[in-house]
Amino acid sequence: MIESARRRGHDAIRDAAWQGAAASGVTSVPFGSPPLSSASAGAASTRRQARSQSGDAPRRRTKSKRATGPGGAIAAASNGHQAEIDAQLAEFAATPEFEKLVGEDWDWRENPSAAARFGERILDLIATGSFEGRDPDLIRENLPFMWLVATLYFRSKVDGIENIPEKGPALVVGNHSGGNYIPDSFILSMAFATYFGSERPWYALTHSSAMAFPILGRVLKSFGSIPASPQNADEALRRGACVLVYPGGDIETFRPWRERNVVKFAGRRGFIRTALKNRVPLIPVANVGSHETGIFLSDGQWLCKLLGLDKRFRIKAEPIQVGLPWGIWFTDFLPRILLPAKIELRVLPPMDFAETGPEAAADDDYVRECYEQVTGALQEAVTDMASKRRWPIIG
């Protein structure tokens, strides 16, 4: 009886979430049954449980009860085997794998720059993801809860999701907002999974620093995030996936409050070359409101240069912001309370480029022309959407 009551409660939540998704703009789902329906979301949960029991579920790192060091050596020194541990560590330090990881000069007390390079290699190691990390059943199972949050807290609205081609690869390009917490990206990903189904491959190019978070990184990988690089973008498109990219990256997502409705790609045109080279549609997505979930006073580029973060960890910007619970602080790596801003997204029709292919991608003047075409369309849409908002945050 308890199980039956619990199931009825879950069904009610899922059905309410589906109504919220419909109110957000995803009014019809032409590709099968509604993915947020009770039967569909419940089936996803059942499949994940079965895969977990059979051992076919994606593996996740778990903490061992016994801490281990390099090469699997037991790190605890209180068990009377310190000499054996030291010997194993010395043996591992003589291997090529150790030298590749830490570099030739690994006396970091004498060489701080070597320590910084080691930190960058560790960051890349942690952030390395695979295309197999995406879990469609996990996405489908959690869509109801995420839509409830998006509907009740952010009052999200998504227009034009049908402008994404029904099948085949595509490069989806948006203006990045909201800092490290990327509410715009999650809402767009939810809309895509709701409309096309979570089984259709969808990957988001993500900065390695965000993917290195202990908990957030695992969640991002499960929902389709992969380290941002041209090689990963090419591979995902080759696999027939839709790829989400925010060319502005950290410079745009940490832009000051006064520039919240400004498209700021900082002259980065690599996404144009990727779309042209792979001959895939380029779909612009404009959003407003996501940058109002935090109040950034400065993007902190000058401070990142002063601290050397740009050279050591490829972090070009890190904001100085005001909000709860810290008051005024530097960085967006600390947990914070997102403001309940109304978030609106508009998916624009595919861009019409006269030429495509590797030759077009190698033409700098043509790439610059396409870049201006895309940023112009995005800025026009953002300006139009912002003009219809009466108040910041409230919408």
N, C-alpha and C positions, 0 to 999 in steps of 0.2 A: 504494500500500500504506500509506504514511504517512497519507494522508487517510482511508483506511478504518479504520485503528487509532484515529485521532483521533475519528472519528464513533462508533466503538464505545465509546470512553471517555466521550464526551458522553452517549450513550444510557444508560450505566450510572449516571452522575451524576443524570440526569433521573429515571430509575426509582427511584433511592434517595431522591431528594427527594420523589417522589410518595408513597413509603411513609412518609416523615417527615410529610408533610401529613396523611395518613390517621391517623397516630398522634397528631397534634395536635388531632384532633376533626373534621376535614372528612372524614368517613368515606364519603360518597357524593356523586356529582356527577350530579344528575338532568337537567342541561341539556346533554347531548351527551357527547362523549368527554372523558376526563380531560385538563384543560389542561396538566398537567405531564408527560404521556406523551411518550415519545421522538418519536413521529411528529408530535404537535401542536406541541411546542416547537420542533422542527426546522423545521417548516413556517413558523412565525412568523419564525424567523431568515432563512429563504429569502426570505420576502415583504419583510422589511425591506431586505435586500440589493438586491432587484430595484427597490424604490421608490427607494433611494438612487442606483442607477445611472440610473434614468429621470428623476430630479429631482423625484419626487413626495413624497419623504420630508420630514417637518417640518424647516424650516430652523433651523440653530443658528448662533449668533454665532461667528465665527472671527476670530482676531487677524490683522490685516493685517501684512505685512512692513514696511509704511511707516506709521508712526504718523500719524494724522490728527487735526485739531482740529475746532472747531465749523464747520459748513458744509462739511466735507470738506477744509478747508485742510490742507496738509502741515505737520506740527508741527516737523519737523527743521530746525534753524537753521543747520546746517553746510553746506548746499548752495549758499550764495550768493544765496538768494532771500528774505532776511529782509524786505526792503521790500515785496515782493509779498505775503508772508504777513501782515504787519501790516495791509496795506490790506484783505485779505480778512477778517481778524478784525474790523477796524473796521466793515466793511460788514455783517457778520453781527450785530455788537453794536447796530446801528441798526434791526434788524428787530423786528417784534412778537413773533416766536417767542422771541428772546433775552430781551426784557422779561418775557414770560410765565414763562419758566423761572427767571430770577434775581430778578425783582421790580424795583420802581422804584429802590430804593436798594440798589445792589449794591457799594458800597465797604465791603467786609466788615471791613477793618482799622479803620474808624471805627465800624462798627455790628455788633457780634457777634451781636445777635439776628437781624439780617438774614441773616447767615451760617448761623445755625441753621435758619432757615426755608428757605434754599436747600438745606441738607443734607436736610431733610425732603422737599422736592420731588424731589431726586435719588433719594432712597430710594423714593418712590412710583413714579418713572419706571422704575427698575430692576425693581421688584417687579411691575409691571403684567404680568399674564398674560392669556391668552386661553383660551377653552374648546377651541380647536383644538390647544392644546399637548399634550394628552393623547395618548399613543401606545400603543394596545392591543397592537400586535405587540411593542413593546419590553417592555411589562409581561409578556406571555405568555412571551417569550424568557428573561426574567430570573427568573421565578417559581421554577424549580428551585434556583438558587443561593440566593435569598432564603429559601426554605423550609429549605434545609440549615442556613443560619445560625440561623434561628429555632428549628429543632428541636434542633440540636446545642449551640448556645451559650445560648439562652434557654429551651430546653425548653418551648416555647410550647404552649398548649392553648386551643382556641376552642370554646365550647359555644353552641348555639342559633342558628347562622348561618341556619338555615331559617326563623327568625322574621321575617326581612326578606321583604317581599312578593315574589312571583316576578316581578312586572313593575310598571312604573309608578314614579313619583317617590316618594321617602320622605326624611324628615329623620332621620339617625342621630346621636344625641347621646351623648357619652361623657364620663367624668371624665378629665381630661388629666393625664398623668404623664410623667416622664422628662426634663424640660427641653427644650432645643432639638432633641434627637436623636429624640424621639417614636417609640420602638420600638413602643409600643402601636398607634399609627396605622398604621405599616407592616404590622404583623402582621394587623390587622383588614382592611386593604386587600388583602393577599394572600389572606386567607380569602374575601373577597368575590369577587375575580377567579377564584379556584380553583373556587368553588361555582357562581357564575352565569356565568362566562366573562368574559374581559377586555374583550370588545366591549360589554358592558353599561356604560353611562356611570356613572362614579363620580367625584365631585369632593370634595376636602377643603378647607374654608376654612382658610387659613393666614395667620399674621401676616406682614406685609410685611417685617419685619426678617429673618425666616428665608428668605424667598424672594429677598432681596437678596444672599444669599451667592453668590459667583461660580460655584461648582460645585454646591453643594447646591440652589441655586435652580433650576438647569436640570433637575436630577434630579426635584425636586418637581413642576415643571410637566409633565414627561413622564409622571409617575405620577398626574396629575390634580389637583394643588394649584392653587388660584386664590386671589387676595387676599381676605381676610375682609372682607365687607361685606354688609349686607342686600340691596343691589341684585344682587350676584353670586349670593347664595343664591336669590333670587327667580327670576333668569334660569336658573340651573341646574335648578331644580325645574320651571320652565316647559318646559324642554327634555326633561323626563321622566327626569332623572337622580336617582340617590341622592346625597345631600349629607351629608358628615360634618362635624360641628361640635363643637368643644369650648368651651362657653360660658365656662368658667373661665379660659381663655386663659393668659397669662403668670402671672397671680396664682396659679392652681391648679397649673400645671406646675412652678413653682419653690417650692411650699410646703415648709416644713421637714420633715425626716425624721420627726419625732414626729407629724406630721399626714399621713403617707403613705397612710393608709387612711381619709381624710376627704374627702368630696365637697365641693368649695369653689368654687361658681359665683359667689360674691361678689355675689349679688343680680342678676346679669345675666339679664334675661328676654326679650331680643330674639328668641331662638330659639323661644320659645313663640308670640310674635306671628307669626313667619314660618310656623310649622306651621299655625296657625289660619287665617291669611290665605289661604294657598295650599291649604288643605283637603287636606293630605297626612298620611300616617301618621307618627307620631313614635316612633322605635325607640330605647330607651335601651340603652347598652352599658357594662357595668361591667368594670373591670379592676383587678387587683392584681399587684404584682410589678414593673411597669414603673417605678414611682417608686423602686424599690430598685436600679436600675442606676446611680444616683448618690446621693451623700450631701450633701444641702443643709442647711446649718446655719441659714440665714435666707433669706427670699425677697427681701430687699434693697429692699423698697418705700421705706423711709426714705431709703436712699442714692440711689435713683432720683429722689426728690423733691429731695434736697439738690443733686444734680448737674443737675437740670432735664431729665432724660431723659423724664419723663412728659409734659412740655409740648412739648418740641422734636421727639421721635421717637415719641411715643405708647407708650413702653416704661414700663409701670407697675411691673414687677418684674424683677429681675436677681439671681441667687442668689449668696450667699457659700457656697462648698462646699469639701469636702475630698476628695481623690482623686488618681489618677495622671493625668499625670506632674507636675502642678504643685504638689502639696501642698495648701495652702489658698490659694484665690484668689477673686476677684470676677469675675462674668460667666460665661455659658455659651457665649460665642462662640468660645472657644478649643477646639481639639480635645482630647478626653479619652478615656480608656479606660472603656468602659461595663462595669459589673460584670455577671457572668453570672447575673443573677437569673432565677428561674423566673417567666414571665409568663403569666397566665391571664386570659382574656376570656370574658364571658358576655353574649350578646345576649338581651335580655329581649323578651317579647311587646310588640306595639304598645300604646301608651297609649290608654285609652278616654276620650276627652273628650266630654262631653255636647253641647257646641255647637262649631261651627266657622264660619269665614267672617270677613270684614272686621269685622262688628259685634262678634263675640266677641273678635277681636284688639284692638279699641279699648277693651274693658272692662277697666280696670286691676285691679279686684277679681277678676274671673274669670281673668285672666292670672296673677295672684299665686297663685290657687288651683291652677291647672294647674302652675305652677312648683313649688310645694310637693309636688304629687303626683309629679312627675318626679324631683325631688331625693330625695324620700323613698324611692321605689322603687330608685333607684341606691344610696343609702346602705345600704339594707337588704341589697342584693345584695353590695356591697363588704364589709360587716361579716361576712356569712355566709362569703364566700370567704376573707377574712383569718383567720377563726376556725379554718379547716381547715389553715392553714399552721403548721408546727411551728417553723420558724426563718425569720428574714428572709434574703433572697437565696436560701437553699437551697430554701425552699418546704415 
